[in-house]
């Protein structure tokens, strides 16, 4: 299930945790997108890969290609990958807005 997150609240938590929230956000949103698509989740592995030089480029590519699949090509992999390398906050905003849209459109179970 995709969670709705407040962008302003995320920024505050990011600053308070000295950036550690960004790592958690990468992991949790990748996991949500992969699960949403019904694929096998290896989110922890790709998050750890962020800390390994050169391999981190592949981790960003995995993230970008997942965003491309979830948005049905609205944000092409190459665009998201380049933004991830040079302007990651743009990726954060674009992805979170899309995930919030998906979360809003998910059906909510009704109480009996």
Secondary structure, DSSP 8 states (H G I E B T S, - for coil): ------HHHHHHHHHHTTTHHHHHHHHHHHHHHHHHTT----HHHHHHHTTSTTHHHHHHHHHHHHHHHHTTTSS-HHHHHHHHHH-HHHHHHHHHHHHHHHHHHS------
